[in-house]
């Protein structure tokens, strides 16, 4: 089975104060760290973003305007994967530099419309594999002006599997939301 993957980099990065995708961690942009971890796991890779990024992959704009949040990036990922003939697409946030090197295969082993990662009782809803079967329902949700924009609430309407990645050695899905998170990650990498 071929696999598609999309890195979600279309957020506003308010807490970071600048595009998280380009923020360096030990001199390497967060986006580049995520690419290095997920590119070997997929056959086709793209980036969901609303600004041009320096990356050698297709860049997908949100298909629904007015900044609808991560669900719009996931819809862009699903529709792109469908155009390429993929039945599923894996999604990852651009600010998770420690993703497991087997995250795609472990999520793909779950048989559900959506398989999401969990560590130590925390669900990571955008670290997931999505069946393209959910694209129509997701588009309808986003086109409804009164519709839900919460990823977790949308997942509640899907057949969902949760795949456990818990470890004693920190959270591999740790994301960088602010400068303090970066400082903590620097300490982890330096250890």
N, C-alpha and C positions, 0 to 999 in steps of 0.2 A: 504494500500500500504506500502510495506517495503521501507526503505530508507537507502542509503549508503552515507557515508561522508568521505572525504579525506582532511587532513590538509597538505597544501603545505609547506614543509620545506627543499626544495632542492636548495634554492638560495645560492649565494656566500657570502652574508652578508658583502660586502666590506665596506660600510659606518659604520657598527657596529664594524667591526674588529674581530669578532668571530661569531660563529653560533648563529643567533638570537633565534633559538628554545630553546637554553639552557640559555640564558641571564635571570637573575632573575629580577623580579619586586616585590618589597616588599618581597623578599625571596622565591618567587615561579617562576619557569621557565616559560617563555612566552608560550612554548608548553603546559605545564601543565595547564595553565590558559585557553588556547583555548580548550583543551580536556575537561576540566570541564564544559565549556559552550556548546560545541556541542555534546558530547557523549550522553547526555540524549535525544537528538533530532533525533538520527539515530539508525538504527538497527545494522549496520556494520560500523566500523570505521577503517581507515588505515592512514598511514603517507607516503607522497611522499617525499623521501629523497635520497640523494646520498652518505650519510655517516650513519653509524650505530648510532642510538639514543636510549637512555634508555627509552623505551616505550613498554607497553604490547600489542601493536597492530601490525598488519602486516605492514611491511615497503616496499614500492614500489620504485624500482629504475626507472630512466627514461628509457623508451623503445627505445629511439633514442639517440645515443651518441653525444659527442661534446658539451655538455651543451647547450641545445636549449632554456632554459629559462622556464617560468611558463607553456607555452603551452605543453611542454614535460611532466611535472607533471600532467597536466590536462588529457593528453592522457593516462598516467599510471592509473589515477583514473577511466577514462571511461572504459578502458579494464579490470580493476579489477572488477568494478561494473558489467560489462557484464558477467564475469566468475561466479559471484555469482547469476546471474539471475535478477539483478536490471535493471529497465528501465531508471533510472536517478541516478546521483550522485551529491551531494553538495560538493563544494570546498571552502576552507578557507585558508588564509595565516596564518602561525604560529605566526605572530607578531601582531595579532589583539586581545588583551586581553579583550576587552569590547563588544564582539559580542552580539547582542540581543539573548535572551533566546528563541525567537520564530522565528529566522531567517529562519530556514529550512521550517517550515510550511508556512510562508508568501511567500517565494520564490516558494514553490511547488504549491501554489494556482494560480500562473501565468501559462497560457497555451502557451508555446512556446518551441522551441528547447533549448533555454537558457534563464534563468531569472537571471538578475543581480541586485545587491543592489545599491541604490543611496541615498546619504544624501546631503541635502543642495546644490543641483546642481552638486554634484561630484559623478561620477559613480565609483563603486568598482568592476572591471571586474572579479576578481578571487573569490569574494564572490558571488557565483552563484550556480544555479542548472542547470546541463547539461543533456540533453537527450543523451542516448547512440547512438542515430541515427547520431550524428555528429562525431563519432569516426573515421569512414572511411575517411571523408573529412579532419579531423585534422591530421590523420596519413599521408595522401598524401601531405598535406602542409608541414609537418615536414620532410618528406623524399625527398622533392624537394630542392636541394641545393640552389636554387634561391628563395625559398618560403619565405613567410612572417613569422616573429616571434613575431609580435605584437598581444597581446590578443585582443585589441580593433579592429584591422583590421580584425582579424579572425571572431570576433563577427559580424562585418559588413556583413559577408557572411551568417550569420545564421538568422533564425527567432528568434528575441530577444524581450523579455519583460523587462521592467525596473520597479523595485518595490521600492517605496519610503519609506525610514526609517528616514526621516528628523525629527530632534528634536531640541528643544532650549537648551537642556542640554548636549551639546558636541556631538561629532561624535562617535557613537558606533563602527564604522569601523576604528577608529584611529589606525594607524599602527606605530610600533616602528622601525624606520630606523637608528637612531643614538642615542648616549648617551643623547643628549638634549631632544629627544622624551621621553626617559625613565624618565628623571628628571621631565618633564611635567606630565607624567602619575603618578609618585609618588605623585606629588602635588594634582592631582585629587583624588587619593585614600585616601590621608591624610585628605582631606576636609570633 
